[in-house]
């Protein structure tokens, strides 16, 4: 039985699912890769500080393992000697410990990133379920762990044989060397042994790192139902969104209708399209569109215009051009300045005529509308 709970999961994890997983502390991890990084840093530390460490260790052995008669008769000498020895030993090993600490952090950051969650340390009683335990035994993860274990055993045996063949004579000669040369030779053999072991771990990581990343993404995969539910949670249910859009359109329509009484002119198709324009020379660079609509909305704009004695002009080409090339609140396109100016001049003259201050104007029939603005 191979992970039946993931057979129906065919969709890649969403960013929201990945974020929630990281917050719970569930990220891709490779223990072998972390061990590899620690070993590499350890090798580098010994290469950099190896000679210094050997010299300091020699001085510690030479100083703290030589006693005179007074030291032996002093009851407090041995305790003080031990304290100083531990302090000096800690000082010698501090650079290596710092590098190994950095290595343990770097390994975590390279694979999976930094993540901490108290949920991982909390007791989980479902892990005591024997059925789930048996299922894990025959899972892909268990097979991979078995393969890695066998591979590690083989590689460690090969690494041990390699170290034996390379340094067998050197190990035998250490006992014949003086203290300082013996320490230096021991550190050299240890560093090269680290390199051999690290080389074997590189082979393990070559299989383990891609598998851990693949397994992590496989566990995060979602069913189509889960993707739909998450979309509803983040974006809102379709029926709710539809209702909100309808309410927004209604509110926008009400605001638009409230602006029509402030218009200077309404240009119509005459019935299919209607646009209401306003122009205040002292406040505006160009006329703006207060309202526009088609069919029933256009009919309503015309009705409100008549109720408020707004001049209505039937000019189909200009009405369609403004309708298709502007939004409510926009200035009219620059290419329509001349045509709209002709209409506004007609409206102004018509107002003067109604006040008895001029003769009745003639509605212009030939408007300057560029061909690319016609619809």
C-alpha positions as CSV (number, residue, x, y, z in Angstrom):
1,X,0.0,0.0,0.0
2,X,1.7,3.2,-1.1
3,X,0.3,6.4,0.4
4,X,-3.4,6.0,-0.6
5,X,-4.2,9.4,0.9
6,X,-2.3,11.1,-1.9
7,X,-3.7,9.1,-4.9
8,X,-6.5,11.6,-5.5
9,X,-4.2,14.6,-5.0
10,X,-3.5,15.7,-8.6
11,X,-3.2,19.5,-8.2
12,X,0.0,21.4,-7.2
13,X,0.0,23.1,-3.9
14,X,-1.1,26.8,-3.9
15,X,1.0,29.5,-2.4
16,X,-1.4,29.7,0.5
17,X,-1.0,26.0,1.2
18,X,2.8,26.2,1.1
19,X,2.7,29.2,3.4
20,X,0.5,27.4,5.9
21,X,2.7,24.4,5.8
22,X,5.8,26.4,6.5
23,X,4.1,28.1,9.4
24,X,3.4,24.6,10.9
25,X,7.0,23.7,10.5
26,X,6.5,21.3,7.6
27,X,9.3,21.9,5.1
28,X,11.6,19.8,3.0
29,X,14.5,18.5,5.1
30,X,17.5,16.3,4.4
31,X,19.4,15.1,7.5
32,X,22.1,13.7,5.3
33,X,22.6,17.0,3.6
34,X,22.9,18.8,7.0
35,X,25.5,16.2,8.0
36,X,27.3,16.8,4.8
37,X,27.5,20.5,5.4
38,X,28.7,20.0,9.0
39,X,31.4,17.7,7.8
40,X,32.5,20.1,5.1
41,X,32.7,23.0,7.6
42,X,34.6,20.7,10.0
43,X,37.1,19.9,7.4
44,X,37.6,23.5,6.5
45,X,37.9,24.4,10.2
46,X,40.7,21.8,10.7
47,X,42.4,23.0,7.5
48,X,42.4,26.6,8.7
49,X,43.0,26.1,12.4
50,X,44.6,22.6,12.4
51,X,48.2,23.8,13.1
52,X,47.1,26.3,15.7
53,X,45.0,23.6,17.5
54,X,47.9,21.1,17.5
55,X,50.3,23.7,19.0
56,X,47.8,24.7,21.6
57,X,47.0,21.1,22.5
58,X,50.7,20.3,22.8
59,X,51.2,23.3,25.2
60,X,48.2,22.1,27.3
61,X,49.5,18.6,27.6
62,X,53.0,19.8,28.3
63,X,51.8,22.3,31.0
64,X,49.0,20.4,32.8
65,X,50.5,16.9,32.9
66,X,53.8,17.9,34.5
67,X,53.8,18.1,38.3
68,X,56.4,18.9,40.9
69,X,56.5,18.1,44.6
70,X,54.8,21.2,45.7
71,X,51.9,20.6,43.3
72,X,51.3,17.2,44.7
73,X,51.3,18.4,48.3
74,X,48.8,21.2,47.5
75,X,45.2,19.9,47.9
76,X,43.7,22.7,45.7
77,X,46.3,22.4,42.9
78,X,44.6,19.6,41.0
79,X,41.2,21.3,41.0
80,X,42.6,24.6,39.8
81,X,44.7,22.8,37.2
82,X,41.6,21.1,35.9
83,X,39.7,24.4,35.6
84,X,42.5,26.0,33.7
85,X,42.9,23.0,31.5
86,X,39.2,23.0,30.6
87,X,39.2,26.8,29.9
88,X,42.2,26.5,27.6
89,X,40.7,23.4,25.9
90,X,37.4,25.3,25.3
91,X,39.4,28.2,23.9
92,X,41.2,25.9,21.5
93,X,38.0,24.2,20.3
94,X,35.9,27.4,20.1
95,X,36.6,28.3,16.4
96,X,35.7,24.8,15.3
97,X,32.5,24.8,17.4
98,X,31.5,28.2,16.0
99,X,32.0,27.0,12.4
100,X,30.1,23.8,13.1
101,X,27.3,25.9,14.6
102,X,27.2,28.0,11.5
103,X,27.2,24.9,9.3
104,X,24.2,23.5,11.1
105,X,22.3,26.7,10.4
106,X,23.5,26.9,6.8
107,X,22.4,23.4,6.1
108,X,18.9,24.1,7.3
109,X,18.6,27.4,5.3
110,X,19.8,25.8,2.1
111,X,17.2,23.0,2.1
112,X,13.7,24.1,3.3
113,X,14.7,27.4,4.9
114,X,14.3,28.4,8.5
115,X,11.1,27.3,10.1
116,X,10.1,26.8,13.7
117,X,6.7,25.7,15.1
118,X,5.6,24.6,18.6
119,X,3.2,22.3,16.9
120,X,6.1,20.0,15.9
121,X,7.1,19.5,19.6
122,X,3.5,19.0,20.8
123,X,2.4,15.4,21.5
124,X,0.4,13.9,18.6
125,X,-1.5,10.8,19.8
126,X,-2.5,9.9,16.2
127,X,1.1,8.7,15.7
128,X,0.3,5.8,18.1
129,X,-2.2,4.5,15.6
130,X,-0.9,1.0,14.7
131,X,-2.7,0.9,11.3
132,X,-1.0,4.1,10.2
133,X,2.3,2.7,11.5
134,X,1.9,-0.4,9.4
135,X,1.0,1.7,6.3
136,X,4.2,3.7,6.8
137,X,6.3,0.6,6.8
138,X,5.2,-0.2,3.2
139,X,5.3,3.4,1.9
140,X,7.6,5.0,-0.6
141,X,9.3,6.9,2.1
142,X,10.2,3.7,4.0
143,X,11.6,2.1,0.9
144,X,13.7,5.2,0.3
145,X,15.0,5.1,3.9
146,X,15.8,1.4,3.5
147,X,17.7,2.2,0.3
148,X,19.6,5.0,1.9
149,X,20.5,2.8,4.9
150,X,21.9,0.1,2.7
151,X,23.8,2.6,0.7
152,X,25.2,4.3,3.8
153,X,26.5,0.9,5.1
154,X,28.1,0.1,1.8
155,X,29.7,3.6,1.5
156,X,30.9,3.6,5.2
157,X,32.5,0.2,4.6
158,X,34.2,1.4,1.5
159,X,35.3,4.6,3.2
160,X,36.7,2.6,6.1
161,X,38.6,0.3,3.7
162,X,39.9,3.4,1.9
163,X,41.1,5.1,5.1
164,X,42.7,1.8,6.2
165,X,44.6,1.4,2.9
166,X,45.7,5.0,2.8
167,X,46.8,5.6,6.4
168,X,47.5,2.2,7.9
169,X,51.3,2.7,8.0
170,X,50.9,6.3,9.1
171,X,48.6,5.2,12.0
172,X,51.2,2.6,13.2
173,X,54.0,5.2,13.1
174,X,52.1,7.7,15.3
175,X,53.1,5.8,18.5
176,X,56.8,6.3,17.6
177,X,56.5,10.1,17.1
178,X,57.1,12.7,19.7
179,X,54.0,14.4,21.2
180,X,53.7,17.5,18.9
181,X,54.4,15.6,15.6
182,X,52.1,12.8,16.8
183,X,49.3,15.3,17.4
184,X,49.8,17.0,14.0
185,X,49.9,13.6,12.2
186,X,46.7,12.5,14.0
187,X,44.9,15.7,13.0
188,X,46.1,15.2,9.4
189,X,44.7,11.7,9.2
190,X,41.5,12.8,10.8
191,X,41.0,15.6,8.2
192,X,41.6,13.2,5.3
193,X,39.2,10.7,6.9
194,X,36.6,13.4,7.1
195,X,37.1,14.1,3.4
196,X,36.6,10.4,2.5
197,X,33.5,10.3,4.6
198,X,32.2,13.5,3.1
199,X,32.7,12.1,-0.4
200,X,30.5,9.1,0.5
201,X,27.8,11.4,1.9
202,X,27.8,13.4,-1.3
203,X,26.7,10.2,-3.1
204,X,23.9,9.8,-0.5
205,X,22.8,13.4,-0.9
206,X,22.7,13.0,-4.6
207,X,19.7,10.7,-4.1
208,X,18.3,12.1,-0.9
209,X,17.9,15.8,-1.6
210,X,15.9,15.5,-4.8
211,X,13.7,12.8,-3.2
212,X,13.0,14.9,-0.1
213,X,12.0,17.9,-2.2
214,X,9.8,15.7,-4.4
215,X,8.3,14.0,-1.4
216,X,7.5,17.3,0.3
217,X,5.8,18.6,-2.7
218,X,3.9,15.3,-3.2
219,X,2.6,15.6,0.4
220,X,1.4,19.1,-0.2
221,X,-0.5,18.3,-3.4
222,X,-4.2,19.0,-3.2
223,X,-7.4,17.6,-4.6
224,X,-9.5,19.7,-7.1
225,X,-12.1,20.1,-4.4
226,X,-9.5,21.5,-1.9
227,X,-8.4,24.0,-4.6
228,X,-11.9,25.1,-5.3
229,X,-12.6,25.5,-1.5
230,X,-9.5,27.5,-1.0
231,X,-10.4,29.7,-4.0
232,X,-13.8,30.3,-2.4
233,X,-12.2,31.2,0.9
234,X,-9.7,33.7,-0.6
235,X,-11.7,35.1,-3.5
236,X,-15.2,34.7,-2.1
237,X,-18.0,32.5,-3.3
238,X,-19.1,33.2,-6.9
239,X,-22.7,33.9,-5.9
240,X,-21.5,36.4,-3.2
241,X,-19.1,38.0,-5.6
242,X,-21.9,38.3,-8.2
243,X,-24.2,39.9,-5.7
244,X,-21.5,42.4,-4.7
245,X,-20.8,43.3,-8.3
246,X,-24.5,43.8,-8.9
247,X,-24.7,46.1,-5.8
248,X,-21.7,48.0,-6.9
249,X,-23.2,48.5,-10.4
250,X,-26.5,49.7,-8.8
251,X,-24.7,52.2,-6.6
252,X,-22.6,53.4,-9.5
253,X,-25.7,53.8,-11.6
254,X,-27.5,55.8,-8.8
255,X,-24.5,58.1,-8.5
256,X,-24.4,58.5,-12.2
257,X,-28.1,59.4,-12.4
258,X,-27.7,61.9,-9.6
259,X,-25.0,63.7,-11.7
260,X,-27.2,64.1,-14.8
261,X,-29.1,67.3,-13.6
262,X,-25.7,69.0,-13.6
263,X,-25.0,68.3,-17.3
264,X,-24.8,70.9,-20.0
265,X,-26.0,68.6,-22.8
266,X,-27.1,65.1,-23.5
267,X,-26.0,63.6,-26.8
268,X,-28.1,60.7,-28.1
269,X,-28.1,58.0,-30.8
270,X,-31.1,58.9,-30.5
271,X,-32.4,56.0,-28.4
272,X,-29.7,53.3,-28.2
273,X,-26.9,55.5,-26.7
274,X,-26.8,58.6,-24.6
275,X,-24.0,60.5,-23.0
276,X,-24.3,63.5,-20.6
277,X,-21.5,66.1,-20.8
278,X,-20.5,69.0,-18.6
279,X,-18.0,71.7,-19.2
280,X,-16.9,74.5,-16.8
281,X,-14.3,76.6,-18.4
282,X,-13.0,77.9,-15.1
283,X,-12.4,74.4,-13.6
284,X,-12.0,72.0,-16.5
285,X,-9.5,71.6,-19.3
286,X,-12.0,69.7,-21.4
287,X,-15.7,68.6,-21.1
288,X,-16.2,65.5,-18.9
289,X,-18.6,62.6,-19.2
290,X,-21.1,62.7,-16.3
291,X,-23.1,59.7,-17.5
292,X,-23.4,57.3,-20.3
293,X,-25.5,54.3,-21.1
294,X,-27.1,52.1,-23.8
295,X,-30.7,51.0,-24.4
296,X,-32.7,51.2,-21.1
297,X,-30.0,53.2,-19.3
298,X,-29.8,55.6,-22.2
299,X,-33.6,55.9,-22.1
300,X,-33.4,56.7,-18.4
301,X,-30.7,59.3,-19.0
302,X,-32.8,61.0,-21.6
303,X,-35.9,61.0,-19.2
304,X,-33.9,62.6,-16.4
305,X,-32.5,65.2,-18.8
306,X,-36.0,66.1,-19.9
307,X,-37.2,66.4,-16.3
308,X,-34.3,68.8,-15.5
309,X,-34.6,70.7,-18.8
310,X,-31.2,69.6,-20.0
311,X,-30.7,70.1,-23.8
312,X,-30.8,66.8,-25.6
313,X,-29.1,66.6,-29.0
314,X,-29.5,63.7,-31.4
315,X,-26.1,63.2,-33.0
316,X,-25.5,59.4,-33.5
317,X,-21.9,59.4,-34.7
318,X,-20.7,61.6,-31.9
319,X,-22.8,59.8,-29.2
320,X,-21.3,56.4,-30.2
321,X,-17.7,57.8,-30.4
322,X,-17.9,59.2,-26.9
323,X,-19.7,56.1,-25.5
324,X,-17.0,53.7,-26.8
325,X,-13.9,55.8,-26.1
326,X,-14.6,57.2,-22.6
327,X,-15.6,56.1,-19.1
328,X,-17.7,58.0,-16.6
329,X,-15.7,60.9,-15.2
330,X,-13.2,61.0,-18.1
331,X,-12.4,64.0,-20.2
332,X,-13.5,63.5,-23.8
333,X,-10.7,62.4,-26.2
334,X,-8.7,65.3,-27.8
335,X,-9.7,64.1,-31.2
336,X,-13.4,65.0,-30.4
337,X,-12.7,68.5,-29.0
338,X,-13.9,70.3,-32.2
339,X,-17.0,68.2,-32.6
340,X,-18.0,68.6,-28.9
341,X,-17.2,72.3,-29.1
342,X,-19.6,72.7,-31.9
343,X,-22.4,71.0,-29.9
344,X,-21.6,73.1,-26.8
345,X,-21.6,76.3,-28.9
346,X,-25.0,75.3,-30.2
347,X,-26.3,74.6,-26.6
348,X,-25.0,78.0,-25.5
349,X,-26.7,79.8,-28.4
350,X,-29.9,77.9,-27.7
351,X,-29.9,79.2,-24.1
352,X,-29.4,82.7,-25.3
353,X,-32.3,82.3,-27.8
354,X,-34.6,81.1,-25.0
355,X,-33.7,84.2,-23.1
356,X,-34.6,86.3,-26.1
357,X,-31.0,87.5,-26.5
358,X,-30.2,86.0,-29.9
359,X,-31.8,84.3,-32.9
360,X,-32.6,80.6,-33.0
361,X,-29.4,78.7,-33.7
362,X,-29.1,75.9,-36.3
363,X,-27.9,72.5,-35.1
364,X,-24.6,71.6,-36.9
365,X,-25.0,68.6,-39.3
366,X,-21.3,68.2,-40.3
367,X,-19.1,67.4,-37.3
368,X,-15.4,67.0,-37.4
369,X,-15.1,63.4,-36.1
370,X,-11.9,61.5,-37.1
371,X,-12.4,58.2,-38.9
372,X,-10.7,56.1,-36.2
373,X,-13.1,57.5,-33.6
374,X,-16.2,56.4,-35.5
375,X,-18.0,53.2,-34.3
